[in-house]
Amino acid sequence: MVTITPDEYVNKGPNRPAFPAALRAEHVAALGCVTWAAVNRWPTAIEPITLLKPDLYVKGSEYRNEDGDISGAITAEREAVEAAGGRLTFTDDIVFSSSHLLNRFMPQLPSTTQRWLDGFNERYGIDTVTAAFDRAKPLKLLVIGETVIDEYLYCEAIGKSSKEPTLVVKSGRLEKMAGGILAVANNAAACCDHVSLITQLGQRDSHESLCRGHLHDRVTPTFLTRHDAPTIVKRRYVESYFQSKLFESYQINDAPLTPEDNEALLEALEPALADADAVLVVDFGHSLMTPEAVEMVCDRARYLALNVQANAGNLGFNLIGKYPRADLLCVAHNELRLEFRDKTGDLHNLLQAAATQLDANAAVCTRGKHGVLTWSKQTGRSHLPAVAAKVVDRVGAGDTFLSILAPVLAAGAPLEVATFLASVAAAEAVATVGHQRYLDRVALLKHATTLLK
């Protein structure tokens, strides 16, 4: 009897599995040595083992090393077999990796990207990548930034107003997601066991229950109150059929903090900075990071990862230069050009100049489908291609990238390894709408493993 993993539990990245479960089951059932084939209902074989109580439970030889199993499922399955009176055994024959065959003969990524992945695999290998990711687990990470509630209002375009040149839509389902720094913290929790969060919620329309309800168990929040303000809400109006964003509205008060709110922020930062191994600041430019907060963070953070964002609410007014130092700078290409008021200059030159300005050890420039530029004092310049095979929504992709890059690099990984893992995280992010789901450690490492086969 052979059980097939259901589609929803094949954690090998977007566009996987290549063949649906019913088709895979039919092919297995056609083999002469197979009496029964079934699609499992569960993510592992524990439940079928408990139901069937087999004398022998057989896995491929690649699973013989239990310590190398990312998910930990082999140990749990062995224990289930032994509890049922059976034993676990392994085949001893040629292993044909479906991921390797698909990468070579049904590739989802450009040939140039595949060649880069082959070279990266030769330089490091998946064991080095997994070890680098695991080293960040005990890190005490502090994340600081604004809370943003991302709303998607799905609507139907029904025509033009009869009296004005205005698009008219019919409102439908409203989806609310915890975004901004909450999404950063949740995604970082896939990497770090200890994530502390400092942010502000509005005195009115705080959405506190939504924020608390959507936080990962490994995130410990400090929610400060911003008086005479709502929690920031960014609503996107999305045409339902094509999933196209029509326009966006902000609910926000981005006036300077009151002296009282600024003092509360500084009081929260002081002990948190003293306790953190690494600090990740995502400055969305909506007034949370006051000059006093910037000074304290830069003076006291043991390791400071920095991202300063440009958006519709602050374009041209929220620049990298407001910070005197960082250990890691992560910046989008348009934000880098704004810092130097340079529309056409070489991005690698600008990235190195920004890193020098901050005395940063490493700097990374994200460029969407064009991949990532990196610079470090140790290795100089390099370029990594994008590894996303499926793009549904780009909202939050850069934040997701940074949420993995910062702790992995802070834990001592080579810049290229940390950037690769961050690129895989970004590929996971763009394959879903907004922040409908956050990163999962096992799924992320399996995605990385699949790319390197």
Residue pairs with C-beta under 8 A, 6 or more apart in sequence:
1 34
1 35
1 36
1 37
1 38
1 52
1 54
2 28
2 29
2 34
2 36
2 37
2 38
3 37
3 38
3 39
3 40
3 45
3 48
4 21
4 24
4 25
4 28
4 37
4 38
4 39
4 40
5 17
5 21
5 40
5 43
6 21
6 39
6 40
6 41
6 43
7 17
7 20
7 21
9 40
9 42
9 43
10 16
10 17
11 440
11 442
11 443
11 446
11 447
12 99
12 446
12 447
12 449
12 450
13 389
13 424
13 427
13 428
13 431
13 446
13 447
13 450
13 451
14 388
14 389
14 390
14 427
14 428
14 431
15 108
15 389
15 390
16 450
17 24
18 98
18 102
18 106
19 27
21 39
22 39
25 37
25 38
25 39
26 37
28 34
28 37
29 36
29 37
38 48
40 47
40 48
41 47
42 48
43 73
44 71
44 73
44 76
44 77
45 57
45 73
45 77
45 80
46 73
46 76
46 77
46 80
49 57
49 77
49 80
49 81
49 84
49 86
50 80
50 84
53 84
53 85
53 86
54 81
54 84
54 86
55 85
55 86
55 87
56 86
56 87
56 89
57 77
57 78
57 81
57 86
57 87
57 88
57 89
58 88
58 89
58 90
58 91
59 74
59 77
59 88
59 89
59 90
59 91
60 90
60 91
60 95
61 90
61 91
61 92
61 93
61 95
62 95
63 69
63 74
63 90
64 90
66 74
66 75
66 78
68 127
69 75
70 130
70 442
70 445
70 446
70 449
71 442
71 446
74 88
77 88
78 88
81 87
81 88
82 88
97 453
99 449
99 450
99 453
100 453
102 108
103 114
103 450
103 451
103 453
107 114
108 389
108 390
109 117
109 387
109 389
109 451
110 385
112 385
113 385
113 386
113 387
116 384
116 385
117 387
117 451
117 452
120 416
120 420
120 452
121 452
123 416
124 414
124 416
124 417
125 452
126 448
126 449
126 452
128 417
129 417
129 420
129 421
129 445
129 448
129 452
130 445
130 448
132 408
132 411
132 412
132 413
132 414
132 417
132 418
132 421
133 191
133 408
133 421
133 441
133 444
133 445
135 408
135 411
135 412
135 413
136 191
136 192
136 407
136 408
136 410
136 411
136 413
137 191
137 192
137 193
138 192
138 193
138 194
139 192
139 194
139 277
139 278
139 407
139 410
139 411
140 192
140 194
140 196
140 275
140 276
140 277
140 278
141 188
141 192
141 194
141 195
141 196
141 276
141 277
141 278
141 279
141 280
141 406
141 407
141 410
142 195
142 196
142 197
142 198
142 272
142 273
142 275
142 276
142 278
142 279
142 280
143 181
143 184
143 185
143 188
143 195
143 196
143 197
143 198
143 279
143 280
143 281
143 282
143 403
144 181
144 197
144 198
144 199
144 269
144 279
144 280
144 281
144 282
144 288
144 289
144 297
145 180
145 181
145 184
145 199
145 281
145 282
145 283
145 284
145 288
145 289
146 180
146 181
146 199
146 200
146 232
146 284
146 286
146 288
147 178
147 179
147 180
147 181
147 182
147 199
147 200
147 201
147 207
147 211
147 223
147 231
147 232
148 179
148 180
148 181
148 182
148 232
148 233
148 234
148 284
149 176
149 177
149 178
149 179
149 180
149 207
149 210
149 211
149 231
149 232
149 233
149 234
150 176
150 177
150 178
150 179
150 180
150 234
150 236
150 395
150 396
150 434
150 435
151 174
151 175
151 176
151 177
151 233
151 234
151 235
151 236
152 174
152 175
152 177
152 235
152 236
152 238
152 433
152 434
153 171
153 172
153 173
153 174
153 175
153 235
153 236
153 237
153 238
154 172
154 173
154 174
154 175
154 238
154 239
154 240
155 169
155 170
155 171
155 172
155 237
155 238
155 239
155 240
155 246
156 169
156 170
156 172
156 239
156 240
156 241
157 167
157 168
157 169
157 170
157 239
157 246
158 168
158 169
158 170
159 168
160 166
160 167
160 168
161 167
161 168
167 246
169 237
169 239
169 246
172 240
175 433
175 434
175 436
176 207
176 210
177 183
177 214
177 434
177 435
177 436
178 186
178 210
178 211
178 214
178 215
178 435
179 234
179 395
179 396
179 434
179 435
180 199
180 232
180 282
180 284
180 399
181 197
181 199
181 282
181 284
182 197
182 199
182 211
182 214
182 215
183 396
183 399
183 400
183 403
183 435
183 438
184 280
184 282
184 399
184 400
184 402
184 403
185 195
185 197
185 215
185 216
185 219
185 221
185 403
186 214
186 215
186 216
186 219
186 435
186 438
186 439
187 399
187 400
187 403
187 404
187 425
187 429
187 438
187 439
188 195
188 280
188 403
188 404
188 406
188 407
189 195
189 216
189 217
189 218
189 219
189 438
190 404
190 425
190 438
190 439
190 440
190 441
190 444
191 403
191 404
191 407
191 408
191 439
191 441
192 218
192 407
193 218
194 218
194 220
195 216
195 218
195 219
195 220
196 219
196 220
196 221
196 222
196 272
196 275
196 276
197 215
197 219
197 220
197 221
197 222
198 221
198 222
198 224
198 265
198 268
198 269
198 272
199 221
199 222
199 223
199 224
199 288
200 223
200 224
200 225
200 226
200 231
200 261
200 265
200 288
201 207
201 208
201 211
201 223
201 224
201 225
201 226
201 231
202 225
202 226
202 229
202 230
202 231
202 232
202 253
203 225
203 226
203 227
203 228
203 229
203 230
204 229
204 230
205 230
205 231
205 233
205 251
206 225
206 230
206 231
207 231
207 233
208 223
208 231
211 221
211 223
211 231
212 221
215 221
216 438
222 268
222 272
224 261
224 264
224 265
224 268
225 261
225 264
226 253
226 257
226 261
227 258
227 260
227 261
228 253
228 258
229 252
229 253
229 255
230 251
230 252
230 253
232 250
232 251
232 252
232 286
233 250
233 251
233 252
234 248
234 249
234 250
234 251
235 248
235 249
235 250
235 251
236 245
236 247
236 248
236 395
237 245
237 246
237 247
237 248
237 249
238 244
238 245
238 246
239 245
239 246
243 392
243 393
243 433
248 312
250 312
250 313
252 286
252 313
254 285
254 286
254 287
254 313
254 314
255 287
256 287
256 290
257 265
257 287
257 288
257 290
262 290
262 292
262 293
265 288
265 290
265 293
266 292
266 293
266 296
269 293
269 296
269 297
270 296
270 300
273 279
273 296
273 297
273 300
273 301
274 300
276 301
276 302
277 302
277 303
277 410
278 301
278 302
278 303
278 304
278 305
278 406
278 407
278 410
279 297
279 301
279 302
279 303
279 304
279 305
280 305
280 307
280 402
280 403
280 406
280 407
281 289
281 297
281 304
281 305
281 306
281 307
282 307
282 309
282 399
282 402
283 289
283 306
283 307
283 308
283 309
283 318
283 322
284 309
284 311
284 314
284 318
285 308
285 309
285 310
285 311
285 313
285 314
285 317
285 318
286 313
286 314
289 297
289 322
291 322
294 322
294 323
294 324
295 324
297 304
298 304
298 323
298 324
298 325
298 326
303 327
303 328
303 410
304 325
304 326
304 327
304 328
305 326
305 327
305 328
305 330
305 402
305 405
305 406
305 409
305 410
306 320
306 323
306 326
306 328
306 329
306 330
306 358
306 360
307 329
307 330
307 331
307 398
307 399
307 402
308 318
308 319
308 320
308 322
308 323
308 331
308 335
309 318
309 332
309 335
310 316
310 318
310 332
310 334
310 335
310 338
315 338
316 338
319 335
319 338
319 339
320 329
320 331
320 335
320 336
320 339
320 354
320 357
320 358
321 339
321 357
323 358
324 358
325 358
325 359
325 360
326 358
326 359
326 360
327 360
327 361
327 362
327 410
328 360
328 361
328 362
328 363
328 364
328 405
328 406
328 409
328 410
329 354
329 355
329 358
329 360
329 362
329 363
329 364
330 363
330 364
330 366
330 398
330 401
330 402
330 405
330 406
331 339
331 351
331 354
331 363
331 364
331 365
331 366
332 365
332 366
332 367
332 398
333 347
333 365
333 366
333 367
336 347
336 350
336 351
336 354
336 365
337 343
337 345
337 347
337 350
339 350
339 354
340 350
340 353
340 354
342 350
347 365
347 367
347 373
348 373
348 375
348 381
350 365
351 363
351 364
351 365
351 373
351 374
351 375
352 363
352 375
352 381
354 360
354 363
355 361
355 362
355 363
355 375
361 376
361 377
361 378
362 374
362 375
362 376
362 377
362 409
362 415
363 374
363 375
363 376
364 372
364 373
364 374
364 375
364 405
364 415
364 419
364 422
365 372
365 373
365 374
366 372
366 398
366 401
366 426
367 373
368 386
368 394
368 397
369 386
369 388
369 391
370 386
371 383
371 384
371 385
371 386
371 423
372 383
372 384
372 386
372 419
372 422
372 423
373 381
373 382
373 383
374 381
374 382
374 383
374 384
374 415
374 416
374 419
375 381
375 382
376 415
378 415
379 414
379 415
379 416
382 415
382 416
384 416
384 419
384 420
384 423
386 423
386 426
386 427
387 420
387 423
387 424
387 427
387 451
388 426
388 427
388 430
388 431
389 427
390 430
390 431
391 430
391 431
392 430
392 431
392 432
392 433
393 430
393 432
393 433
393 434
394 430
395 434
395 435
396 429
396 434
396 435
397 426
397 429
397 430
398 426
400 425
400 426
400 428
400 429
400 439
401 422
401 423
401 425
401 426
401 429
402 422
403 425
403 439
404 418
404 421
404 422
404 424
404 425
404 439
404 444
405 418
405 419
405 421
405 422
408 417
408 418
408 421
408 422
409 415
409 418
413 421
420 448
421 444
421 448
424 444
424 447
424 448
424 451
425 439
425 444
427 447
428 439
428 443
428 444
428 447
429 439
